[in-house]
Amino acid sequence: MTSSTLILVTLVLFIFGGDAIKSFSFTMLIGILVGTYSSIFVASPFAVDMIKWFDKKKA
């Protein structure tokens, strides 16, 4: 939810903002997309593996 609202606001800045803010908002859009991808597809499997490792170590 946070990423989608942040993307929406940054996209509005990119479309309706002036020349000075366009490059910044484009960079922010790329950063939000890469960060969201990283959180979902990289950090989640790592967290699941760590939970399994702790459960195996505890048993």
C-alpha positions, 0 to 999 in steps of 0.5 A: 500500500505504501509503495503504490501511494508513493508511486502515485504521488511521484508519478504526478510529480513527474508528469505535472512537475517542472523541468527541475523536478522531473529528473528527481521524480524519475529517479525516485520512481526507479528507486521505489520500483527496485526497492519494492521488488527487492523487498518482495522477491529477495527479502521474503525468501531470505526471511522464510529460510531464516525462520526454518533455520531457527526452527531446525536449530531449536529442535 
